[in-house]
Amino acid sequence: MFRKLIETTTIEVDGRVYVAHYFEQKTARGARRYSCEIVLDAGDRIILDDDTMTSLEAKVARLAPATVYSRALAGRGSEAA
């Protein structure tokens, strides 16, 4: 099954901008699933998925900042300096 790129956008967290790619994929049963890949660093990505774009966008708005902050606290991101 192939993913189709729907949109590329940016997300800002504490003045830093991250690229977010939204994809659509059809399941084996013909339903649609949506996913978002947020690029934090060259080898660090967040991938979220949901049944609807609206719900996925709400999930991204809520979880992307939390993930960035948790990585900063753990000392994995450049924000931890």
C-alpha positions in Angstrom: 0.0 0.0 0.0 1.3 3.4 -0.9 1.1 6.7 0.9 0.0 9.8 -1.0 1.5 13.1 0.2 -1.4 15.5 0.9 0.3 18.5 2.4 3.6 19.8 3.7 3.5 22.4 6.3 5.6 23.7 9.3 5.0 23.6 13.0 6.6 26.2 15.4 7.5 25.2 18.9 9.3 27.8 21.1 10.6 29.7 18.1 11.9 26.6 16.2 10.3 25.5 13.0 9.8 21.9 12.1 8.6 20.4 8.8 5.4 18.3 8.9 4.4 16.0 6.0 0.8 14.8 5.9 -0.1 11.5 4.1 -3.2 9.6 3.1 -3.2 5.8 2.8 -5.9 3.3 1.9 -6.2 0.3 4.1 -6.7 -3.3 2.8 -10.5 -2.8 3.5 -10.6 0.4 1.5 -10.8 2.8 4.4 -8.6 5.9 4.6 -5.9 6.5 7.2 -4.0 9.7 7.6 -0.5 10.1 9.0 1.9 12.9 9.8 5.7 12.8 9.8 7.3 15.6 11.7 11.0 16.0 11.1 12.8 17.1 14.3 16.4 16.4 13.1 18.1 14.5 10.3 17.5 11.1 12.1 14.7 12.0 14.4 11.0 12.0 13.4 7.6 11.9 15.1 5.0 9.8 13.2 1.3 10.1 14.2 -1.7 8.7 12.6 -5.5 8.8 12.8 -8.7 8.1 11.0 -9.5 11.7 10.0 -7.4 14.7 9.0 -9.2 16.9 11.5 -8.4 14.5 14.4 -4.9 14.1 13.2 -4.3 17.8 13.0 -5.6 18.2 16.6 -3.3 15.3 17.7 -0.3 16.9 16.0 -1.0 20.3 17.7 -1.1 18.6 21.1 1.6 16.0 20.9 4.3 17.6 18.7 5.2 20.3 21.3 5.1 17.7 24.1 7.5 15.5 22.3 9.9 18.3 21.5 9.9 19.4 25.2 10.4 15.8 26.4 13.4 15.4 24.1 14.9 18.6 25.4 14.5 17.5 29.0 16.1 14.2 28.1 19.0 16.1 26.5 18.4 14.6 23.0 17.6 17.8 21.2 19.6 20.9 20.5 17.0 22.7 22.7 18.6 21.2 25.8 21.7 23.5 25.6 
